Amino acid sequence: MRSELKYKADQMLELYKTIEKDFMWEHNLTKHFVALLYTEHDKRYSKDTFKLTLDMINKETGIFSNFRSSNRFMLAGLMHMESDSTEGVFHQIRSCETALKDNGFKSGMYLPLASYALYKTSKDQSPNLLAQKAQLIYKQMKSNHPFLTSGDDYSMSVL
């Protein structure tokens, strides 16, 4: 068991070094996260495929979109774990974002990850219904802890 853990750790470190070289301007923590995702799911990393996904996110969103924030890199990695056709996954995440906004969630840097969480949890349920429930949970969190609850709790309320 110990050698298997060492192998996984070494594999993740090598992948991190590759990602670091390929995307030197990205935040270190997001590169660690993506390396962890690829290692955990035992998926092959390709710089070209990953770059195409990042470019697709830029092409499909406006210049001031929160999908272009530091979460973009992590979101691209998460989408790669879902499917090789990341464009279809991205459109579903965007429709989940619309459901969240329609139910009172405000745009912010945490809304893209909350949209991904809604996408993941609403496989056989209506995203709109789950967004309504998430908004109720968020309002209860806010009323019970007004100074501690903010936009970074959107994903938690969805989950």
C-alpha positions as CSV (number, residue, x, y, z in Angstrom):
1,M,0.0,0.0,0.0
2,R,2.8,2.4,0.9
3,S,4.5,1.9,-2.5
4,E,1.2,2.6,-4.3
5,L,0.8,5.9,-2.4
6,K,4.4,6.8,-3.2
7,Y,3.8,6.0,-6.9
8,K,0.6,8.3,-6.9
9,A,2.5,11.1,-5.2
10,D,5.4,10.9,-7.6
11,Q,3.0,10.7,-10.6
12,M,1.2,13.9,-9.3
13,L,4.5,15.7,-8.7
14,E,5.6,14.9,-12.3
15,L,2.3,16.0,-13.7
16,Y,2.4,19.2,-11.7
17,K,5.9,20.0,-13.1
18,T,4.6,19.5,-16.6
19,I,1.6,21.7,-16.0
20,E,3.8,24.3,-14.3
21,K,6.0,24.4,-17.4
22,D,3.0,24.6,-19.8
23,F,1.0,27.3,-17.8
24,M,3.6,29.2,-15.8
25,W,1.3,32.2,-15.3
26,E,-1.5,30.3,-13.6
27,H,-1.8,30.3,-9.9
28,N,0.2,27.5,-8.2
29,L,-2.7,26.2,-6.1
30,T,-4.9,25.7,-9.2
31,K,-2.1,23.8,-11.0
32,H,-1.8,21.5,-7.9
33,F,-5.5,21.0,-8.1
34,V,-5.5,20.1,-11.7
35,A,-2.6,17.7,-11.2
36,L,-4.5,16.1,-8.4
37,L,-7.6,15.7,-10.6
38,Y,-5.7,14.0,-13.4
39,T,-3.8,11.7,-11.0
40,E,-6.9,10.8,-9.0
41,H,-8.9,9.9,-12.1
42,D,-5.9,8.3,-13.8
43,K,-6.5,10.4,-16.9
44,R,-3.9,11.4,-19.5
45,Y,-3.0,15.1,-19.5
46,S,-2.6,16.9,-22.9
47,K,-1.5,20.5,-23.0
48,D,-3.1,21.0,-26.4
49,T,-6.5,19.6,-25.3
50,F,-6.4,21.6,-22.0
51,K,-5.5,24.8,-23.8
52,L,-8.4,24.2,-26.2
53,T,-10.7,24.1,-23.2
54,L,-9.3,27.3,-21.8
55,D,-9.7,29.0,-25.1
56,M,-13.3,27.7,-25.5
57,I,-14.2,29.2,-22.1
58,N,-12.7,32.5,-23.2
59,K,-14.6,32.3,-26.5
60,E,-17.9,31.5,-25.0
61,T,-17.8,34.2,-22.3
62,G,-17.6,37.9,-22.2
63,I,-14.4,39.8,-21.2
64,F,-15.7,40.5,-17.7
65,S,-17.2,37.1,-17.1
66,N,-16.4,35.4,-13.8
67,F,-15.7,32.2,-15.7
68,R,-12.5,34.0,-16.8
69,S,-11.3,34.4,-13.2
70,S,-8.8,32.2,-11.4
71,N,-11.4,29.5,-11.3
72,R,-11.2,29.0,-15.1
73,F,-8.2,26.8,-14.8
74,M,-9.8,24.5,-12.1
75,L,-13.1,24.5,-14.0
76,A,-11.3,23.3,-17.2
77,G,-9.8,20.5,-15.2
78,L,-13.1,19.5,-13.7
79,M,-14.7,19.5,-17.1
80,H,-12.0,17.3,-18.4
81,M,-12.8,14.7,-15.7
82,E,-16.5,14.7,-16.9
83,S,-16.1,14.3,-20.6
84,D,-13.7,14.7,-23.5
85,S,-16.4,16.9,-25.1
86,T,-15.9,19.8,-22.7
87,E,-18.0,22.2,-24.8
88,G,-21.2,20.3,-24.1
89,V,-20.4,20.2,-20.4
90,F,-19.6,23.9,-20.4
91,H,-23.0,24.7,-21.9
92,Q,-24.7,22.7,-19.2
93,I,-22.8,24.5,-16.5
94,R,-23.8,27.8,-18.1
95,S,-27.5,26.8,-18.0
96,C,-27.0,25.9,-14.3
97,E,-25.5,29.4,-13.9
98,T,-28.7,30.9,-15.4
99,A,-30.8,28.8,-13.1
100,L,-28.9,30.1,-10.1
101,K,-29.1,33.7,-11.3
102,D,-32.9,33.3,-11.9
103,N,-33.3,32.2,-8.3
104,G,-31.5,35.1,-6.7
105,F,-27.8,34.3,-6.7
106,K,-25.7,37.2,-7.7
107,S,-22.8,37.2,-10.1
108,G,-19.4,36.9,-8.5
109,M,-16.2,34.9,-8.6
110,Y,-17.8,31.9,-6.8
111,L,-20.8,31.6,-9.1
112,P,-19.0,29.5,-11.7
113,L,-18.0,26.9,-9.1
114,A,-21.5,26.9,-7.7
115,S,-22.8,26.4,-11.2
116,Y,-20.5,23.4,-11.5
117,A,-21.7,22.0,-8.2
118,L,-25.3,22.4,-9.4
119,Y,-24.4,20.7,-12.7
120,K,-22.9,17.7,-10.7
121,T,-25.9,17.4,-8.3
122,S,-28.7,17.9,-10.8
123,K,-28.2,14.9,-13.0
124,D,-31.7,13.6,-12.8
125,Q,-33.4,16.6,-11.2
126,S,-34.4,20.0,-12.4
127,P,-31.5,22.5,-12.0
128,N,-34.1,25.2,-11.4
129,L,-35.8,23.4,-8.6
130,L,-32.4,22.6,-6.9
131,A,-31.4,26.3,-7.4
132,Q,-34.5,27.3,-5.6
133,K,-33.7,25.0,-2.7
134,A,-30.1,26.2,-2.6
135,Q,-31.3,29.8,-2.4
136,L,-33.5,29.0,0.6
137,I,-30.5,27.3,2.3
138,Y,-28.3,30.3,1.5
139,K,-30.9,32.7,2.9
140,Q,-31.1,30.6,6.1
141,M,-27.3,30.6,6.4
142,K,-27.2,34.4,5.8
143,S,-29.9,35.0,8.5
144,N,-28.2,32.8,11.1
145,H,-24.7,34.0,10.3
146,P,-24.9,37.4,8.6
147,F,-21.3,38.4,9.0
148,L,-19.8,35.0,8.1
149,T,-21.9,34.2,5.0
150,S,-21.0,35.6,1.6
151,G,-20.7,34.6,-2.0
152,D,-18.1,32.0,-1.2
153,D,-20.8,30.0,0.4
154,Y,-22.8,29.6,-2.8
155,S,-21.3,26.3,-3.6
156,M,-22.0,25.0,-0.1
157,S,-25.6,25.9,-0.3
158,V,-25.9,24.1,-3.6
159,L,-24.3,21.0,-2.2
